[in-house]
Amino acid sequence: MSHYFTLREQPMAHHLRDATAADDATLAEIYGHFVTTTVVTFDIVEVTTETMALKRTTVQDSGLPFIVAVDENDRALGYAAMFPWRPKAAYKLTVESSIYLSPAATGRGLGGALMEALIQRGRDAGIRELIAVISDDGADASIHLHHKLGFESIGHLKRVGFKFDRWVGTYLMQKSLEE
């Protein structure tokens, strides 16, 4: 199991709010770390502040949540968002979740807090099904968190992405938001 859940660090002081333009550069930096150093995202080119701004506004303009955890200085520590699962109209109430934390913020309770808030905001927005697509390489902490929050494992796609000169698969997990 990953060190994220074996460390017993103090919870990190934070609060959650909707992401704003003021967060875009930090969110791009957080995501960029995962793009350039891990296979948890299959993106291979770092996003710019402008790209992150477009991603954030597209999500928010569609009525889906894009939230951040911020510290006492209002600096983003991590974010969670919902994205359309597929473009066809019949999928409109099914979304994919995405969550990224700055490396310094892992193992401190922020991931769970962000996902719980994302789930509630998804319910409030009328979303019915939430899908998580998780890299099968080094994903123990993410899988553990999703199971803890009621996601079910629904599949494993093997060798579907090629990054850093190796093949990587994804685990699919799903949570129904109907109460």
Backbone as a chain_set.jsonl record, in Angstrom:
{"seq": "MSHYFTLREQPMAHHLRDATAADDATLAEIYGHFVTTTVVTFDIVEVTTETMALKRTTVQDSGLPFIVAVDENDRALGYAAMFPWRPKAAYKLTVESSIYLSPAATGRGLGGALMEALIQRGRDAGIRELIAVISDDGADASIHLHHKLGFESIGHLKRVGFKFDRWVGTYLMQKSLEE", "coords": {"N": [[0.85, -1.189, 0.0], [0.403, 2.26, -0.607], [2.398, 4.951, 0.737], [0.785, 7.056, 1.417], [-1.4, 6.417, 3.021], [-0.302, 5.22, 5.191], [1.184, 6.941, 6.633], [0.81, 8.944, 9.523], [0.105, 11.721, 9.7], [-0.637, 15.017, 10.926], [-3.884, 16.363, 10.329], [-4.282, 18.653, 7.633], [-4.733, 22.108, 7.862], [-7.387, 23.617, 6.235], [-9.752, 24.956, 3.855], [-12.638, 24.524, 1.772], [-13.613, 25.614, -1.466], [-15.203, 27.033, -4.41], [-13.268, 26.82, -7.367], [-11.366, 29.507, -8.748], [-10.329, 32.049, -11.132], [-8.017, 33.072, -10.007], [-6.795, 30.851, -8.985], [-5.838, 29.343, -11.08], [-3.099, 29.248, -12.059], [-1.703, 27.959, -9.954], [-3.13, 25.558, -9.848], [-2.511, 24.521, -12.367], [0.195, 24.111, -11.955], [0.158, 22.173, -9.893], [-1.142, 20.024, -11.243], [0.664, 19.74, -13.323], [2.901, 18.63, -12.09], [2.103, 15.94, -11.802], [1.773, 15.237, -14.446], [4.382, 15.356, -15.46], [5.895, 13.638, -13.851], [4.623, 11.246, -13.134], [2.425, 8.406, -13.807], [-0.21, 8.714, -13.238], [-1.872, 10.397, -14.547], [-2.684, 10.373, -17.98], [-1.98, 12.385, -19.614], [0.647, 13.94, -21.425], [1.847, 16.295, -21.878], [2.589, 19.211, -20.178], [0.103, 21.304, -18.701], [-0.809, 24.653, -19.396], [-1.307, 27.761, -17.631], [-3.367, 29.047, -18.941], [-4.606, 26.928, -20.29], [-5.524, 25.459, -18.095], [-7.3, 27.329, -17.071], [-9.236, 27.387, -19.102], [-10.143, 24.735, -18.947], [-11.222, 24.734, -16.327], [-13.233, 26.781, -16.498], [-14.874, 25.745, -18.494], [-15.875, 23.438, -17.257], [-17.206, 24.585, -15.01], [-19.007, 26.327, -16.308], [-20.682, 24.473, -17.448], [-22.176, 23.665, -15.369], [-21.121, 21.862, -13.63], [-19.168, 20.806, -10.746], [-16.086, 22.338, -9.735], [-13.744, 22.358, -7.564], [-11.59, 23.651, -4.947], [-9.163, 22.911, -2.426], [-7.927, 25.012, -0.028], [-5.25, 26.703, 1.715], [-4.575, 28.542, 4.816], [-3.707, 30.92, 3.755], [-5.116, 31.173, 1.48], [-4.115, 29.766, -0.673], [-4.107, 27.367, -3.217], [-4.205, 23.929, -2.493], [-4.945, 21.606, -3.589], [-7.24, 20.044, -5.897], [-10.559, 19.144, -7.034], [-12.736, 17.856, -9.489], [-15.536, 17.47, -11.742], [-16.08, 15.921, -14.83], [-17.638, 15.636, -18.048], [-18.628, 12.321, -18.844], [-18.902, 11.033, -21.339], [-19.452, 12.365, -24.658], [-22.008, 11.974, -25.799], [-25.532, 12.555, -25.626], [-27.094, 10.858, -23.98], [-25.469, 10.213, -21.889], [-25.481, 12.303, -20.104], [-25.94, 12.533, -17.318], [-23.932, 11.191, -16.124], [-20.681, 11.319, -14.928], [-17.1, 11.859, -14.873], [-14.827, 11.711, -12.233], [-12.165, 13.737, -10.96], [-9.195, 14.229, -9.213], [-6.574, 15.963, -7.677], [-3.742, 16.508, -5.691], [-1.367, 18.742, -4.22], [2.01, 17.642, -3.842], [2.938, 18.076, -1.188], [0.623, 18.076, 0.253], [-0.482, 15.592, 0.464], [-1.775, 12.655, 2.15], [-2.969, 13.882, 4.315], [-5.658, 14.165, 4.746], [-6.953, 15.761, 2.905], [-7.667, 14.766, 0.372], [-9.851, 13.036, 0.849], [-11.657, 14.9, 1.955], [-12.033, 16.636, -0.227], [-13.14, 14.831, -2.133], [-15.501, 13.992, -0.814], [-16.892, 16.436, -0.727], [-17.083, 16.906, -3.47], [-18.7, 14.771, -4.28], [-21.101, 15.423, -2.929], [-21.697, 17.88, -4.132], [-22.041, 17.022, -6.727], [-24.351, 15.448, -6.452], [-26.115, 17.533, -5.755], [-26.137, 18.849, -8.182], [-27.568, 17.157, -9.718], [-26.365, 14.928, -10.799], [-26.06, 11.464, -11.507], [-24.4, 9.182, -11.754], [-21.067, 8.451, -10.945], [-17.866, 8.168, -12.161], [-14.656, 6.847, -11.692], [-11.465, 6.894, -13.041], [-8.606, 5.248, -12.732], [-5.139, 5.057, -12.666], [-3.354, 2.002, -13.053], [-0.89, 1.751, -11.996], [0.781, 2.33, -9.202], [-1.44, 3.182, -7.73], [-2.605, 2.621, -5.289], [-3.339, 4.21, -2.997], [-5.296, 5.921, -4.035], [-7.239, 4.102, -4.91], [-7.925, 2.945, -2.467], [-9.022, 5.206, -1.126], [-11.266, 5.75, -2.799], [-12.745, 3.341, -2.516], [-13.308, 3.548, 0.221], [-15.073, 5.672, 0.164], [-17.296, 4.597, -0.968], [-17.224, 3.765, -3.646], [-17.408, 1.291, -6.203], [-15.437, -1.316, -7.573], [-15.304, -1.722, -11.024], [-14.012, -2.601, -13.244], [-11.029, -3.403, -15.163], [-8.874, -2.041, -17.325], [-6.398, -3.097, -19.288], [-3.098, -2.114, -20.205], [-3.663, 0.288, -21.745], [-2.657, 2.808, -22.021], [0.313, 4.555, -22.953], [3.149, 5.638, -21.546], [6.1, 7.263, -20.512], [7.759, 5.329, -21.638], [6.502, 2.882, -21.138], [3.752, 0.571, -20.833], [0.577, 1.228, -19.438], [-2.268, 0.559, -17.447], [-5.76, 1.044, -16.559], [-7.895, 1.235, -13.724], [-11.364, 0.997, -13.292], [-13.822, 2.597, -11.427], [-16.961, 3.013, -9.774], [-19.618, 5.03, -8.538], [-22.882, 5.305, -7.452], [-24.932, 8.119, -7.266], [-27.498, 8.454, -6.566], [-29.911, 8.793, -4.077]], "CA": [[0.0, 0.0, 0.0], [1.144, 3.514, -0.715], [2.706, 5.662, 1.981], [-0.227, 8.074, 1.696], [-2.32, 6.001, 4.066], [0.406, 4.673, 6.33], [1.646, 8.074, 7.435], [-0.192, 9.462, 10.438], [0.38, 13.139, 9.848], [-1.739, 15.845, 11.38], [-4.692, 16.906, 9.233], [-3.839, 19.958, 7.17], [-5.756, 23.152, 7.934], [-7.834, 23.986, 4.894], [-11.184, 25.066, 3.605], [-12.983, 24.224, 0.387], [-14.406, 26.621, -2.166], [-15.155, 26.917, -5.862], [-12.042, 27.319, -7.992], [-11.491, 30.785, -9.449], [-9.211, 32.389, -12.013], [-6.828, 33.289, -9.184], [-6.207, 29.539, -8.683], [-5.45, 28.619, -12.289], [-1.652, 28.999, -12.158], [-1.326, 26.946, -8.971], [-3.726, 24.28, -10.268], [-1.691, 24.036, -13.477], [1.444, 23.639, -11.348], [-0.143, 20.909, -9.212], [-1.387, 19.009, -12.257], [1.911, 19.572, -14.069], [3.748, 17.683, -11.357], [1.662, 14.586, -12.12], [2.006, 15.016, -15.876], [5.809, 15.168, -15.76], [6.605, 12.699, -12.976], [3.854, 10.041, -12.799], [1.489, 7.887, -14.799], [-1.587, 8.804, -12.74], [-2.599, 10.994, -15.66], [-2.104, 9.967, -19.248], [-1.465, 13.559, -20.321], [2.103, 13.904, -21.52], [2.312, 17.666, -22.027], [2.115, 20.035, -19.07], [-0.905, 22.3, -19.042], [-0.484, 26.034, -19.076], [-2.324, 28.444, -16.841], [-4.492, 29.309, -19.84], [-5.299, 25.658, -20.509], [-6.246, 25.15, -16.858], [-8.426, 28.268, -16.994], [-10.258, 26.901, -20.032], [-10.692, 23.505, -18.356], [-12.04, 25.12, -15.17], [-14.433, 27.52, -16.892], [-15.736, 24.83, -19.242], [-16.556, 22.621, -16.256], [-18.128, 25.403, -14.225], [-20.079, 26.827, -17.187], [-21.604, 23.375, -17.735], [-22.928, 23.384, -14.153], [-20.444, 20.839, -12.836], [-18.288, 21.392, -9.744], [-14.623, 22.387, -9.815], [-13.486, 22.928, -6.243], [-10.219, 23.611, -4.451], [-8.833, 22.993, -1.0], [-6.944, 26.097, 0.112], [-4.682, 26.874, 3.052], [-4.969, 29.771, 5.514], [-3.353, 32.057, 2.896], [-5.961, 31.011, 0.297], [-3.346, 29.147, -1.759], [-4.643, 26.055, -3.554], [-3.444, 22.751, -2.087], [-5.414, 20.52, -4.428], [-8.548, 20.309, -6.496], [-11.392, 18.038, -7.496], [-13.69, 18.334, -10.49], [-16.302, 16.495, -12.515], [-16.039, 16.143, -16.264], [-18.563, 14.742, -18.749], [-18.079, 10.984, -19.08], [-18.875, 10.882, -22.791], [-20.165, 13.496, -25.248], [-23.371, 11.674, -26.252], [-26.555, 13.108, -24.725], [-27.598, 9.88, -23.024], [-24.528, 10.148, -20.771], [-25.418, 13.616, -19.453], [-25.987, 12.458, -15.851], [-22.778, 10.401, -15.713], [-19.472, 12.135, -15.024], [-15.834, 11.322, -14.372], [-14.222, 12.533, -11.191], [-10.733, 13.967, -11.063], [-8.689, 14.849, -7.993], [-5.12, 16.094, -7.617], [-3.24, 17.246, -4.539], [0.056, 19.057, -4.258], [2.73, 16.588, -3.118], [3.041, 18.403, 0.241], [-0.695, 17.982, 0.891], [-0.986, 14.218, 0.48], [-1.783, 11.959, 3.418], [-3.382, 14.801, 5.38], [-7.11, 14.247, 4.798], [-7.524, 16.65, 1.889], [-8.283, 13.996, -0.705], [-11.178, 12.613, 1.296], [-12.514, 16.08, 2.093], [-12.384, 17.086, -1.577], [-14.044, 13.876, -2.775], [-16.815, 14.07, -0.168], [-17.543, 17.661, -1.207], [-17.391, 16.712, -4.888], [-19.859, 13.874, -4.341], [-22.295, 16.173, -2.537], [-22.004, 18.878, -5.176], [-22.571, 16.27, -7.861], [-25.762, 15.17, -6.124], [-26.85, 18.798, -5.849], [-26.23, 19.204, -9.605], [-28.407, 16.181, -10.401], [-25.567, 13.844, -11.364], [-26.507, 10.171, -10.997], [-23.32, 8.19, -11.712], [-19.727, 9.03, -10.87], [-16.87, 7.197, -12.594], [-13.251, 7.175, -11.439], [-10.525, 6.17, -13.894], [-7.414, 5.317, -11.888], [-3.985, 4.338, -13.195], [-3.075, 0.767, -12.324], [0.503, 1.795, -11.563], [0.958, 3.211, -8.056], [-2.741, 3.782, -7.424], [-3.178, 2.032, -4.075], [-3.978, 5.212, -2.14], [-6.508, 6.393, -4.698], [-8.219, 3.016, -4.862], [-8.368, 2.86, -1.071], [-9.905, 6.349, -0.871], [-12.523, 5.568, -3.512], [-13.496, 2.279, -1.824], [-13.759, 4.109, 1.501], [-16.176, 6.588, -0.112], [-18.433, 3.878, -1.529], [-17.077, 3.386, -5.049], [-17.229, -0.132, -6.475], [-14.57, -1.65, -8.704], [-16.137, -2.221, -12.122], [-13.239, -3.137, -14.356], [-9.605, -3.117, -15.312], [-8.435, -1.956, -18.715], [-4.96, -3.343, -19.259], [-2.227, -1.624, -21.277], [-4.397, 1.21, -22.618], [-1.898, 4.046, -22.155], [1.757, 4.378, -23.067], [3.794, 6.837, -21.019], [7.426, 7.0, -19.94], [8.278, 4.102, -22.252], [5.882, 1.66, -20.638], [2.306, 0.467, -20.924], [-0.123, 1.397, -18.166], [-3.707, 0.32, -17.535], [-6.602, 1.815, -15.648], [-9.004, 0.628, -13.007], [-12.59, 1.767, -13.326], [-14.623, 2.494, -10.216], [-18.213, 3.726, -9.986], [-20.473, 5.298, -7.381], [-24.187, 5.874, -7.773], [-25.224, 9.252, -6.392], [-28.927, 8.459, -6.223], [-30.079, 8.507, -2.65]], "C": [[0.882, 1.234, 0.0], [1.368, 4.146, 0.651], [1.643, 6.684, 2.348], [-1.133, 7.691, 2.866], [-1.621, 5.336, 5.24], [0.988, 5.78, 7.196], [0.512, 8.563, 8.321], [0.113, 10.921, 10.732], [-0.86, 13.857, 10.367], [-2.557, 16.29, 10.179], [-4.224, 18.325, 8.9], [-4.99, 20.952, 7.258], [-6.105, 23.594, 6.513], [-9.309, 24.358, 4.936], [-11.41, 24.856, 2.12], [-13.823, 25.344, -0.19], [-14.356, 26.329, -3.656], [-13.824, 27.471, -6.368], [-12.341, 28.615, -8.731], [-10.274, 30.996, -10.35], [-7.913, 32.588, -11.228], [-6.109, 31.981, -8.853], [-5.544, 28.88, -9.887], [-3.959, 28.31, -12.378], [-1.215, 27.915, -11.185], [-1.9, 25.591, -9.343], [-2.944, 23.679, -11.431], [-0.367, 23.482, -12.96], [1.232, 22.287, -10.655], [-0.316, 19.795, -10.236], [-0.11, 18.707, -13.033], [2.867, 18.604, -13.404], [3.392, 16.248, -11.738], [1.88, 14.24, -13.586], [3.468, 14.643, -16.124], [6.506, 14.094, -14.941], [5.875, 11.392, -12.711], [3.033, 9.561, -13.998], [0.058, 7.92, -14.266], [-2.47, 9.593, -13.691], [-1.911, 10.544, -16.937], [-1.741, 11.17, -20.111], [0.054, 13.483, -20.327], [2.703, 15.291, -21.696], [1.725, 18.486, -20.881], [1.071, 21.04, -19.551], [-0.404, 23.677, -18.639], [-1.569, 26.604, -18.172], [-3.559, 28.687, -17.693], [-5.299, 28.043, -20.115], [-6.108, 25.27, -19.28], [-7.457, 26.064, -16.719], [-9.565, 27.811, -17.901], [-10.925, 25.637, -19.487], [-11.653, 23.861, -17.224], [-13.328, 25.806, -15.602], [-15.398, 26.645, -17.69], [-16.548, 23.96, -18.285], [-17.605, 23.446, -15.526], [-19.285, 25.934, -15.071], [-21.096, 25.744, -17.536], [-22.422, 22.988, -16.503], [-22.324, 22.304, -13.277], [-19.485, 21.5, -11.847], [-16.811, 21.306, -10.107], [-14.201, 23.113, -8.548], [-12.018, 22.787, -5.855], [-10.208, 23.531, -2.935], [-7.74, 24.041, -0.907], [-6.464, 26.182, 1.556], [-5.122, 28.207, 3.645], [-4.617, 31.037, 4.731], [-4.113, 32.039, 1.576], [-5.182, 30.496, -0.915], [-3.871, 27.728, -1.966], [-3.668, 24.936, -3.173], [-3.796, 21.546, -2.947], [-6.784, 20.849, -4.963], [-9.258, 19.017, -6.867], [-12.433, 18.618, -8.451], [-14.422, 17.149, -11.103], [-16.267, 16.911, -13.974], [-17.05, 15.218, -16.931], [-17.89, 13.406, -19.045], [-17.899, 10.728, -20.571], [-19.7, 12.005, -23.402], [-21.612, 13.219, -25.675], [-24.385, 12.054, -25.188], [-27.037, 12.126, -23.667], [-26.7, 9.747, -21.789], [-24.566, 11.393, -19.878], [-25.45, 13.583, -17.928], [-24.892, 11.562, -15.277], [-21.523, 11.238, -15.947], [-18.265, 11.352, -14.525], [-15.278, 12.273, -13.328], [-12.72, 12.635, -11.427], [-10.29, 14.681, -9.801], [-7.167, 14.829, -8.016], [-4.75, 16.954, -6.428], [-1.781, 17.607, -4.752], [0.79, 17.986, -3.457], [2.819, 16.848, -1.607], [1.723, 18.199, 0.984], [-1.229, 16.554, 0.966], [-0.896, 13.617, 1.881], [-2.265, 12.785, 4.592], [-4.893, 15.015, 5.438], [-7.752, 15.111, 3.731], [-8.224, 15.888, 0.764], [-9.692, 13.56, -0.345], [-12.138, 13.777, 1.408], [-12.954, 16.592, 0.723], [-13.377, 16.135, -2.237], [-15.418, 13.893, -2.139], [-17.582, 15.304, -0.636], [-17.944, 17.518, -2.67], [-18.624, 15.832, -5.052], [-21.136, 14.637, -3.992], [-22.682, 17.203, -3.593], [-22.521, 18.208, -6.441], [-24.029, 15.907, -7.646], [-26.603, 16.426, -6.3], [-27.065, 19.223, -7.302], [-27.076, 18.203, -10.393], [-27.654, 15.041, -11.053], [-26.005, 12.533, -10.718], [-25.382, 9.15, -10.86], [-21.976, 8.89, -11.809], [-18.722, 7.924, -11.173], [-15.486, 7.726, -12.229], [-12.405, 6.287, -12.347], [-9.157, 6.346, -13.247], [-6.299, 4.467, -12.492], [-3.728, 3.08, -12.378], [-1.628, 0.679, -11.852], [0.637, 2.804, -10.423], [-0.32, 3.855, -7.573], [-3.364, 3.286, -6.123], [-3.922, 3.047, -3.215], [-5.292, 5.701, -2.74], [-7.598, 5.329, -4.66], [-8.784, 2.881, -3.449], [-9.351, 3.981, -0.751], [-11.258, 6.153, -1.544], [-13.376, 4.46, -2.889], [-14.088, 2.812, -0.525], [-14.985, 5.004, 1.309], [-17.329, 5.918, -0.865], [-18.363, 3.561, -3.009], [-16.888, 1.873, -5.142], [-16.266, -0.292, -7.636], [-15.444, -2.244, -9.8], [-15.335, -2.736, -13.311], [-11.789, -2.72, -14.333], [-9.287, -3.155, -16.805], [-6.915, -2.058, -18.715], [-4.278, -2.699, -20.463], [-2.956, -0.696, -22.254], [-3.697, 2.545, -22.801], [-0.411, 3.746, -22.202], [2.419, 5.676, -22.656], [5.106, 6.428, -20.364], [7.961, 5.635, -20.374], [7.724, 2.816, -21.646], [4.364, 1.737, -20.795], [1.699, 0.535, -19.536], [-1.61, 1.154, -18.419], [-4.464, 1.23, -16.586], [-7.62, 0.909, -14.976], [-10.187, 1.565, -13.124], [-13.353, 1.514, -12.037], [-15.851, 3.376, -10.411], [-18.964, 3.883, -8.676], [-21.774, 5.885, -7.892], [-24.48, 6.978, -6.777], [-26.701, 9.369, -6.067], [-29.072, 8.066, -4.763], [-31.282, 7.615, -2.408]], "O": [[1.981, 1.228, 0.553], [0.618, 3.902, 1.596], [1.605, 7.139, 3.491], [-1.58, 8.56, 3.615], [-2.281, 4.926, 6.195], [1.255, 5.564, 8.378], [-0.64, 8.586, 7.888], [0.351, 11.3, 11.879], [-1.98, 13.358, 10.257], [-1.995, 16.568, 9.12], [-3.823, 19.087, 9.781], [-6.092, 20.675, 6.786], [-5.228, 23.902, 5.706], [-10.009, 24.107, 5.916], [-10.491, 24.993, 1.312], [-14.64, 25.947, 0.505], [-13.576, 25.494, -4.113], [-13.322, 28.471, -5.855], [-13.432, 28.797, -9.273], [-9.321, 30.217, -10.326], [-6.83, 32.3, -11.738], [-4.937, 32.001, -8.478], [-4.762, 27.944, -9.72], [-3.595, 27.193, -12.745], [-0.435, 27.037, -11.553], [-1.23, 24.572, -9.174], [-2.737, 22.466, -11.48], [0.132, 22.484, -13.481], [2.037, 21.37, -10.815], [0.298, 18.736, -10.109], [0.166, 17.553, -13.362], [3.563, 17.846, -14.078], [4.281, 15.43, -11.97], [2.14, 13.086, -13.927], [3.761, 13.732, -16.898], [7.607, 13.674, -15.297], [6.46, 10.492, -12.108], [2.962, 10.214, -15.039], [-0.805, 7.218, -14.794], [-3.694, 9.47, -13.643], [-0.695, 10.358, -16.965], [-1.245, 11.0, -21.225], [0.67, 13.023, -19.366], [3.923, 15.451, -21.667], [0.518, 18.459, -20.641], [1.152, 21.555, -20.666], [0.33, 23.831, -17.663], [-2.619, 25.992, -17.981], [-4.682, 28.546, -17.209], [-6.528, 28.082, -20.167], [-7.242, 24.806, -19.4], [-8.524, 25.62, -16.294], [-10.73, 27.848, -17.504], [-12.145, 25.497, -19.564], [-12.769, 23.346, -17.17], [-14.405, 25.452, -15.124], [-16.614, 26.795, -17.57], [-17.749, 23.767, -18.472], [-18.764, 23.043, -15.437], [-20.421, 25.984, -14.601], [-22.237, 26.05, -17.88], [-23.264, 22.093, -16.572], [-22.934, 21.877, -12.297], [-19.036, 22.624, -12.076], [-16.354, 20.332, -10.705], [-14.29, 24.338, -8.467], [-11.303, 21.925, -6.364], [-11.116, 24.015, -2.258], [-6.741, 23.97, -1.623], [-7.167, 25.791, 2.489], [-5.938, 28.917, 3.058], [-5.16, 32.106, 5.006], [-3.795, 32.798, 0.66], [-5.559, 30.766, -2.055], [-4.056, 26.98, -1.006], [-2.478, 24.99, -3.485], [-3.034, 20.583, -3.023], [-7.416, 21.816, -4.536], [-8.648, 17.956, -6.994], [-12.94, 19.72, -8.246], [-13.993, 16.0, -11.0], [-16.404, 18.087, -14.31], [-17.297, 14.12, -16.431], [-16.727, 13.362, -19.446], [-16.848, 10.255, -21.001], [-20.573, 12.551, -22.728], [-22.369, 14.165, -25.891], [-24.133, 11.896, -23.994], [-27.359, 12.539, -22.553], [-27.131, 9.225, -20.761], [-23.741, 11.512, -18.972], [-25.012, 14.547, -17.3], [-24.917, 11.216, -14.095], [-21.328, 11.796, -17.028], [-18.393, 10.33, -13.851], [-15.264, 13.489, -13.521], [-12.097, 11.748, -12.011], [-10.936, 15.633, -9.365], [-6.55, 13.812, -8.333], [-5.361, 17.994, -6.181], [-1.041, 16.862, -5.393], [0.242, 17.469, -2.483], [2.776, 15.896, -0.827], [1.708, 18.156, 2.214], [-2.324, 16.335, 1.483], [-0.057, 14.013, 2.69], [-2.004, 12.437, 5.744], [-5.363, 15.939, 6.103], [-8.979, 15.188, 3.658], [-9.26, 16.327, 0.265], [-10.617, 13.701, -1.144], [-13.298, 13.671, 1.008], [-14.119, 16.942, 0.535], [-14.353, 16.583, -2.838], [-16.419, 13.815, -2.851], [-18.78, 15.229, -0.908], [-19.023, 17.959, -3.066], [-19.494, 16.123, -5.874], [-22.144, 14.508, -4.687], [-23.861, 17.371, -3.905], [-23.353, 18.776, -7.148], [-24.849, 16.044, -8.553], [-27.669, 16.391, -6.916], [-28.057, 19.88, -7.619], [-27.282, 18.373, -11.595], [-28.25, 14.257, -11.792], [-26.288, 12.492, -9.521], [-25.407, 8.332, -9.941], [-21.77, 9.786, -12.628], [-18.722, 6.877, -10.527], [-15.185, 8.902, -12.432], [-12.61, 5.075, -12.41], [-8.613, 7.45, -13.214], [-6.502, 3.29, -12.792], [-3.866, 3.089, -11.155], [-1.196, -0.364, -11.361], [0.607, 4.011, -10.662], [-0.289, 4.971, -7.054], [-4.55, 3.517, -5.888], [-5.028, 2.767, -2.752], [-6.281, 5.872, -2.028], [-8.761, 5.641, -4.401], [-9.991, 2.72, -3.271], [-10.404, 3.73, -0.164], [-12.294, 6.37, -0.915], [-14.589, 4.617, -2.747], [-15.25, 2.548, -0.216], [-15.838, 5.085, 2.192], [-18.235, 6.599, -1.346], [-19.36, 3.123, -3.583], [-16.282, 1.257, -4.265], [-16.277, 0.504, -8.575], [-16.23, -3.157, -9.548], [-15.905, -3.249, -14.275], [-11.38, -1.821, -13.598], [-9.422, -4.192, -17.453], [-6.233, -1.18, -18.187], [-4.794, -2.728, -21.58], [-2.866, -0.886, -23.467], [-4.1, 3.339, -23.651], [0.066, 2.802, -21.572], [2.273, 6.697, -23.329], [5.2, 5.372, -19.739], [8.538, 4.894, -19.578], [8.397, 1.785, -21.641], [3.781, 2.818, -20.877], [2.234, -0.026, -18.579], [-2.137, 1.504, -19.475], [-3.881, 2.071, -15.903], [-8.133, -0.041, -15.567], [-10.032, 2.785, -13.063], [-13.513, 0.371, -11.607], [-15.793, 4.373, -11.13], [-18.952, 2.999, -7.82], [-21.776, 6.842, -8.667], [-24.296, 6.795, -5.573], [-27.11, 10.292, -5.363], [-28.436, 7.127, -4.286], [-31.576, 7.271, -1.263]]}, "num_chains": 1, "name": "protein.A"}
